[in-house]
Amino acid sequence: MNKILGVVMIFIFSSASAESIETLLADGYEIKSAATVAAGGMYFILQNGADAYFCPALDPSKVMDCRKVKAGNNK
């Protein structure tokens, strides 16, 4: 699980697209993974087909904008 989160975080910095989690869920994305952080935050991974988004939350009640994740072989 931690390896997946680390890989996702690496790819997120190459992304320029941001969406709200509400919009993504309404568009058919599903929460595929979630992880908590010792400081109290959370991370969500939403996916729809080959597209995925990384959604950080400072606390469980406030999810920040989600960033589109690019695969390593995409140009």
C-alpha atoms as one frame of an Amber mdcrd trajectory, in Angstrom:
protein
   0.000   0.000   0.000   2.774   2.453   0.884   4.593   1.657  -2.359   1.472
   2.499  -4.374   1.020   5.768  -2.509   4.668   6.697  -3.082   4.442   6.019
  -6.806   1.229   8.005  -7.077   2.790  10.957  -5.273   5.747  10.948  -7.678
   3.493  11.103 -10.717   1.190  13.759  -9.314   3.791  16.492  -9.672   3.815
  16.076 -13.461   0.077  16.730 -13.630  -1.624  20.053 -14.351  -5.256  18.987
 -14.053  -7.227  19.557 -10.818 -10.795  18.498 -10.076 -12.990  18.357  -7.001
 -13.741  14.950  -5.534 -17.482  15.657  -5.806 -17.195  16.264  -9.551 -15.156
  13.117 -10.079 -17.586  10.940  -8.114 -20.492  12.397 -10.101 -18.599  11.608
 -13.332 -18.411   7.911 -12.426 -15.014   7.709 -10.722 -14.769   5.238  -7.846
 -12.601   5.355  -4.726 -10.113   2.551  -5.326  -7.806   3.166  -2.384  -7.507
   5.306   0.732  -4.724   5.750   3.259  -4.322   7.675   6.486  -1.318   9.692
   7.573  -0.015   9.768  11.136  -0.612  13.540  11.281  -4.345  12.978  10.737
  -4.645  13.494   7.003  -5.903  11.088   4.372  -5.289  10.308   0.715  -7.805
   8.940  -1.776  -7.188   7.358  -5.176 -10.140   7.636  -7.573 -10.233   5.680
 -10.816 -12.446   5.377 -13.876 -11.037   3.053 -16.516  -7.425   4.031 -17.251
  -7.766   7.504 -15.678  -6.887   8.054 -12.024  -6.834  10.988  -9.601  -4.943
  11.526  -6.333  -6.966  13.394  -3.689  -5.236  14.599  -0.504  -7.213  15.641
   2.575  -5.744  17.645   5.430  -8.403  16.143   7.643 -11.192  13.670   6.788
 -13.807  16.440   6.544 -11.969  18.540   3.917 -10.679  17.006   0.690  -8.484
  19.304  -1.366  -8.528  19.410  -5.165  -7.702  16.104  -6.833  -4.813  15.885
  -9.286  -4.791  13.674 -12.351  -2.160  10.955 -12.202  -0.040  10.258 -15.262
   1.382   6.818 -15.892   5.147   6.596 -16.304   4.931   5.667 -19.992   2.560
   8.501 -21.018   4.130  11.420 -22.865
